[in-house]
Amino acid sequence: MYIYKTFLSPLIEGFIAYREATGFWNSSAEYELLSFERYCVDNFPNAATLTQEMIDSWYRKHNHLSNATQRNGIIVISKLIEYLRSRGKTDVVRPPLPKRGRRKYIPHAFTQDELKQFFLNCDTLPDIPISLRTKIRRITVPVFFRLMYSSGLRCCEARQLRVEDVDLAEGTLNVRHSKGPDQHYVALHDTMLELMKKFDEDMQILQPNRKYFFQSAYTGKPLSDGWIANNFRQMWGEHSDAKARPYDLRHNYAVENINQWIGEGYDFSKFVYLSKSMGHREFESTKYYFHLVPAFADILDELSGQTFNDMIPEVNYAEI
């Protein structure tokens, strides 16, 4: 939570409360707000109101950062400004948003042996020292990463699932906190559903009346991005020096689904289902994964006599 008490503090706190109430708040954005407030305190110590000079100088400070880092920070501050302008609390103009850069990171292509070893590491975490934190971590790590692997969820989607978002009777997830504003549903595989049921039973004993399905041992908040990154790095790094990220489990989910189509045959409905299950707002986002499947374009042409672009008709997205 905020360590400063400046003229910005109540404005930022009101913004966070609003975003939480509307269901569109990502707690990782708190870092960007904290950084922005710190910048204003350091560079405009006598300020009593938000000015365009603050926004413009903060924006210039971001010019040397990577495209993705720039966008992340500017999007958060732009949303804050939108919120303040709509309530007549400022007249400053939002900073321009840099164009999205080309993807440079190539997701790790997991082998079956790597995945087997990774999940073996998840399943054999030590239970010493004996503490609530250790117990929760020991049962959370194998279930959390298997959920990402089997469902293609984003890290933020998995960690922010509330208890009421997980329907253990029907085996579905109501994904309300996503990368964008779109809500979507995900069906659990039968084996994953059984793991989730057992996990929930154990957590009801360790953390009765918890709010989040995967909840921090002490804060009562969702697992943090740092928790996910640190635990993945430890489980992965014990037996591999290759570069991999938790998000690569999502890439693996998409690629594995596409690989299955090669043997089963491709039709547009499979593509639509994959796109919707992954929470993509545009088919172009799903199309990206076809570039990760070796020679898929040649195989598709051999099976159907069409290119990938031929298989994607002009779509009225309102009807999908």
N, C-alpha and C positions, 0 to 999 in steps of 0.2 A: 504494500500500500504506500501511498505518497509520503515522502519524508519532508516535503516543503509545505509551507503554509503561505502562499502568495495570493495575489489577486486572481491568478489562474486556477488555483486549487478548487474552489467551488464550481467553476465552469467545467473543469475536467471531470470532477466527481459527478456532476449532473449529467454530463455526456455519457459516462460509463453506466450510470444507473439507467439512462434511457436505452442504451444499446442492449443492456442485459434484459430489460423488460420486454423489448421487442424480439429478443432471441437471436440477435445478430452480433453478439459480442464475442470476440476472441481474446482471451486473457493475455495472449502473447503480445497484443497491441499495447498493453500497459507499459511495456518497456519503452516504446516509441514516445508515448505521452510523457513519461518520466524524463526521458532524454530531452524532449522539447522544453519542458518546464525548467530543467536544469540549465539549458542553454540560455533561456530568457533571464533567469536569475543571475547568471554569470556575466552576461553581456549588457543587460538593461536593468541594473539593480534598483533604479529609482522609478521604474515604470509602474503605472497604476492601471493601465489598460492595454489591451492587445492592439498593436499597430502594424501597419503594412511593412514598416522598416524591419520589425522583428521577423516577419514571415519571409521577406526577401533575403535577409542576411542568413537566416537559418537554411533557406533553400540553396544559397550559393555555397554554403558549407558542405552540402551533400554532393556537389558536382564531381568530387574526386572518388566517390564511392562506386561500387559496381551497380549495374543497371537494376538488378533485382533488389539490392539493399536500398537504393534510392526510391524505387517504387513502393517498397514496403512502408518506409517511413512517411513518404509524401501522401500515400493513400490514407493513412491514419489521421494525419494532420488535416488533410482536406475534408475528411468526414467530420472532424471536430469543428472546422470552420463552417461547414454546411449547417451543422446543428446550431451554432451560435448565430449565424445570419438569419436562419428561419425564425429565431426567437427575438430578433432585434437587439442582440447583445454585441454585435460587431458589424462593421462594414468592410472589413479587409477582404481581399480577393484571394482565392485559393492559388497555391503555386501550381505551375504547369506540371503535368504528369509525363515523365519520360516514356518514349515508346518502348514497348516490350522488346528486350534483346533476344537474340537467337539463343536457343538452348545449347550450352557448351558441355554440360556434364552428361556423360554416357552412363546410364544406369548399369549397375553390376548385373551380369547374367549368372544367376545362381546355378550351380550344378546340384544334382540330387544328393551327392555326398556332402556338399557344403551345407545344404539345408538340413540334412539328417544330423550332422554334427552340431549345427547351430541350435537346433531344438533339443538335442541331448544335453547341451550345456545349460539351456533354459530349465530343463527338468531336474538337474542335479545341483542346484544352488545349495550351498551349505546352510544349515539352520543355526549356526553359531555366529555371533552371540545370540542367546535366546532373548528376544524382545518382540514387542508388537510390530515394530517396523520390519524386522527380519522375517517374521511370519507372513506379513502381508506381501512383502516383496517376493518371497519364495513361491507363493501361490499365484501372484499377479503376473510375473514375468512370462511364464510359459503360456498362459491364456491370452494375454494381451497381444503378444507377437504372433500367435497362431490365428488370432482374429484378423489381424492385418493381412497375414499371408492368405487366408482362406476367403476373405471378403473383398479385398482391394480397397479398404477404407483408407482415407488420409489419416495421418497421425492426429490432427486436430479433431477429426470426426470420432475416432475411437476413444480418445482420452476424455472428450467432453460428453460422452453418452451419459444421460441420467438414468436412474434406475427405471423410471417409468417409460423410457425410450426403448427398453429391451423387453420384448414380449416373449417370454420363455414358454408360453403355451402354444403360440403360433410359430415361433422360431423366426421372428422378424425384428429388424432394427429400424427405429424411426430416427433418421439422421437429420437433426434440426440445425446443428452447428457445423456448417460446411464452409468450403472456401468461398463460396458465393452465397447469395440469399436463398437459393433454391433448396427446399426440403425434399428428401427422397427416402425411399425404403430399400432395405437390403434383406434378402432371405439368407438365413444361416444354413450351412450344410449340417446334416444330421449329427455328424461326429462333433462338430463345433458347438452345436446346441447342447449336447450332453456335457461338454466341458464347461460351458457357460452356466448350466444349471448347478453343477457341482461347485463351481467357483462362487456362485451366489449364495448357496447354502453355507459355505465356509465363511463368507464375508458377513453374513447376517449374524454370525456368532462373534467375529472379531470387530466388526463395525456396525452394530445395530442401528437401524434408521439412517443409513448413509444416504446421501443425496445423489452422488454420482456412482455409476456402476464400477468404474475404476477410480478409486478415491485415495488421495494422499493419506498416509498413516496418521498425520498430526494436524494438517491445516484444514481438513474438511473440504478442500477444493479438488478439482480434477488433477490428475497427474500432470506434471509440468513437461514442457518440451525437453528441458534438461534431463529429467528423469528418464525419458524415453531414449534420448541420444546416449546417455551414459550407460544405461543397461544394455542397449543394443551393441554399443562399442565393446563392452566387456564380454558379452556372450559371443560376439563375432570374432573379436581379436584373440581369443584364447587359442584358436587353431588356424587362423588365416591372417595374412598380411595384405590381402587384397583390399582395395578401397570399396566400401559399401556403406549405405545409409539405411535407416529404417524405412524411408520412403521407397527404397528399391523393392520392398516386398509388394508394394502396390503395383509397380511396374511389372514385377514377376507375375502377378495375378492376371494382368491384361495380356501379357505375352503367352502365358499358358493357355488361356482361353482361345486366343487366336490360333495357336498351334493345333488345338483340337479340331478346328474347322478344316484344316488341311486334309485330315483323314475322313471327317464326317461330311464334308461339303459345305460350301459357303452360301448363305442367303442373307438378304438385307435385315431380316428380323433379328438374327443373331447379333449383328452389329448394333442395332437399336437397343437391344436388351443390355449388351455390355456397356454402351454409352450411358444408359439410364442408371444401371446399377452402380456405376462409378461416379455418378453425380455430375456428369459433364453437361454444361449448358449448350455447347455447340459440338457438332459431330467432328469438327476439325480437331478438337482436343483428343478425341478417341483415335482419329486417323493417325496421330503421331506415333502410336504404339506399333503400327504396321511397319514402320521403318526399323523397328528393333527385331523383327522376325526375319531371319536370313532367307532371301530369295522368295519372300511371300508373293511379291508382285508377279514373278515368273510362274509360280505354282498356280496362282489365281487365274492367270491368262490361260494356262494349260487346261484347267478344270472347266472354265466357263467361257473362254474365248473373249473375255472382257478385261479391261484394266480396272484398277480400284476406283478411279474417278467415274468410269462408266457405270459401276455398280451403285454409286451414290447418286440418286436422282435429286433434282431440285425439290426441296422439301418445304412444305408449309409447317414450320416448327410448332404452330399453335395446334396442329392436328396430331402431333406425335405423342 
